[in-house]
Amino acid sequence: MTIELRPGRNGPPPAPPGPAPRRVWRARLARLDLRGAPYAFISPFYLVFLVFGAFPLGYTLWVSLHDWELASGTRRFVGLDNYDYLLTDADFWHATVNTLGIFVVATVPQLLLALLAANALNRRMRMPTLFRIGMVAPLVTSTAAVAIVFTQMFDKDWGMVNWALGLAGIDPVAWTSSRGWSWVAIATMVDWRWTGYNALIYLAAMQAIPKDLYEAAAIDGASRIRQFWQITVPMLRPTILFTVIISTIGGLQLFTEPVLFSVGTPNKMDGGPMHQFQTITMYMYDNAFGHDRYGYGATVAWALFLMIIVFSLLNFLAVRRAGGTR
């Protein structure tokens, strides 16, 4: 017995009609939006960085390979000669020691004071908003005004600091002539300006710590000091790492405070008569704009850039190792 298969009755069902062109187009747009939206949102940052960051950085590297002078119009390619001279330049290394010295003297007390101030502001107190705004007041103050006031305070003959030291029976200090004391004076200016900024960053991170941890520690009999060092500080480790790196970048680029501190000297970029507080940025500025050596000034700028990267990585590893994280 044979069965005859007819297309209209026993054959396969007809294929469903394909999706409408609009639906296919919308599906493609949805997939493109899902995959491309994150890149579109972050693209403005990279575009701005390419224009104002990567291009100047590359152009500075190109200038550092030349004997570049604006006054005479010299554009002579010298290769790595500027870098060879930099390695044996005593003035550059002198400025490097000054920069690192001021950085250490300023950064360590600054972050410790900011941490303690944030812990105090994190407690219950009257008018907390007023005190928090007061911590930001030095940041919004003009740097020139701050430098003028502190320069008068650290004056050798009529300064308020030496007057206070005289009340304690201590001889006046030549703040602008002594290398170590000039570091302390400039570091005081930096700390007064930036301690409140870091304190508010720590305060914001402290308020995100769960209160249950402190309540459990209090039930176990832990004092406030022990809670601070065993709960607050470990929980703030990422924030501390951020402030350390930002302080490293700002400290190695220190320029305004030492320049304004040398008011009254023949050349402000010298950092005193014996270059006792001349920083790397001051030395770079003096070579490029003071002596029309833009090629060598660009070389100093690139050396500072590499130095910032190295010290930022060292601080990153040090903070992570101190916290016991991998």
Summary of the structure (lengths in Angstrom):
residues: 326
radius of gyration: 30.4
end to end distance: 79.1
largest distance: 128.1
contacts: 903
relative contact order: 0.12
helix: 71%
strand: 2%
